[in-house]
Amino acid sequence: MASLFELKTGAYRITITRGEKQKSIHLGKVNKKNAGLVLSMVNRIIAANATGDSLDAVTAHWTTNIDDTLYGKLVKAGVLSERQRRTLGKFIADYITERTDWKEGTVATFRRSKNLMLEFFGADTPIEKISVDNAVAFRLDLQNRKYKKDKGQKYSEATITKIIRHCRQVFSLARRRKLIADSPFETVKSGSQRNPKRFYFVTMEDYRRLLEGCTNAKQRLILALARFGGLRCPIDLCGLRWSEINWTEKWFWVHSPKTEHHVGKGKRQVPLFPELERRFLELAETLPEGADDLVFPEESDMPPIISPKKSLGSWIHKVASRAGVELWEKPFQNCRSSRDTELRKKFPEYLVNRWIGHTQQVAEAHYTQILPSDFTDAYNAENNVQIFAHEHAGIGRSGGEVEKTGIVASPCISSACNDVPSDAKPAKIPIMGDTGLEPVTPSLSI
């Protein structure tokens, strides 16, 4: 352990004894309180090193913020290892390289967040120099930043939330690796990734008009799979195979790289809906003998190219332009959202979740839409039930049911519940007398 000594000159020295060997840390002329603090921290570090435990939060914060001179003395005494100075740019670049499990889309999204961080903080800034105030200022900058200068459009709250979560991911890793004591983004508000303002229900008319902008059967199938199959585009399209379409039982396999890291979520069965069957067959008729088993091979003369590394955004905008359609935001996600919404009106949730390939929680947060027609449908359905109930209870427009039979009809929808025999006689309804329902009690005299 370490001991503190005050020298005749008024300076302080810490002596560390390991067996027969001793090492000294000269603190110079500092006040006794500060010298005692250094001694306490040194003993904490020595104890942690001996047991292999991580430093507690207070000690880790102290080691991160002491100056290079004192830190160097602790390194020379064998208390600490060399300070790992990592710049923000190098640290994030190394982290992305390490994540070999990430898909191309995840890497691209993370790199966009990285570029924004480096633009604001600076690529050469030591990671430990970024403070909580800096992190808060970064979030405010994102709120005021315009990413589409021609339209003056700002980042949505959902986009800002995604970026802040990426920042937390980076600085939490730095904390785990003991490069910093605390994450500056720990208390920075992240928000929600939900953005209902971007919801758009793709109607059958929208779908038909977009079909007019397609130039071949392949393009029409892509559009149908997005709108009627609810597939993620392009990633769910890449693994489709002709041999995995069950034409008899009307379903096909969809391989899902996005969810394959979850047990049993690597692929899913999707119904071969009539429109999908029609478009699959249309494309099959154009293929030469001995064509690739992949429905959308990367090497194809028929545009567009389907690859996990290539977005279909520019292609769908060209289709909309040819069709004279003003394209809505997030075209493919809203096709998927529209299909999820309408399937839930017809089929149980557990089936829809398996077909679309997400959980109920994700569906409610990012896909399921409330449509204007839902309110009129609710009104009409309830109104029909009430009219039926009133008519069969004798208080409807025809009137007189109770008077004729003395039987009050049930509001049950089934006619079997309310059928009255033709020979039914009016019921005799007893009238309560003055004595009421209780038996007469002899009067009491006092």
C-alpha angles and dihedrals in degrees: 000000000000131000132196123230130186113215127215089253090062093253124125131231131190116212120200116200121201109173107301094342126090132191126190133213112200112210098179124213104340129141118272093247093058092043089053091050091054090049091051092050093046091053091049091052092047091050092049092048091050094053097035092239126143119256116264117250096260094050093044090051090050094050091049095052104040116107123263094253096060091038089054091052090052090050091050090051090053094246097115135022122239112296110257105221108196123179116220093243095051093044095052093043091052091047093053090049090052093053098082088155093068121103122233092258092053091050092050092050092047092049090055089055090045092054091052092049093049092046091054104035100027126248094248096050112118107246093231091058094067109100135196089257089055090051092050090048090052092056091049089050090054091052092054098037119108113214097180104051094181092057098028089231119166129211113277120239089250091056092047089050091054092050093048090050089054089052090051089050092054097046094042088057090050089052093050089052089051094242090124133020098224136009111251089211095054094100099029111116112251102182130193130315091212115111111177090173088075094055115117125171109224105218127205088254090056089050094049092049092050090051087062089061093054116100101198145019092262092060092047091052092051090052092047093049090052095047104032101024096040090223123167107246127253100353098058091046095059098073100042112128132191089222090059096059112101102207093180100051092033104237139103138200121254116196111213117199089177093065102025092105088068116083111262093000099101093101138006140197116246124191115252094235116198094256091050092048090051093051094044090053092046091056093042090058091059096052122101123237112284095019122170117283089231111093090214110028113187091233103064136137090214113085140264109053111230111213134141087233095055126070120222091212097104091045095053090048090054090050091051091047092053090048093048091240123146100227120227125226119281093009098188096041090050091050088054091044092050092052092047090051097050095042090057089061090060109028138042116272095242090059095046092049091054094045095047093039107235141094126265090249093054091045094054093046101045113010119027112090132199108224130203089240090061090072096049090044090053091049094048094046093050092042092054091050093050094047089051092048094048095048093050093044091060097252099092129102094287093051128180100080094125092045093052100045108009087228120121108215122231117244087231112136092225112094089212089070093056106038111126119202113247092234095052114136127216110272118242107235111201116232117221114238131217093275093061125214100305120089116261113266120209112251118258122231123207 
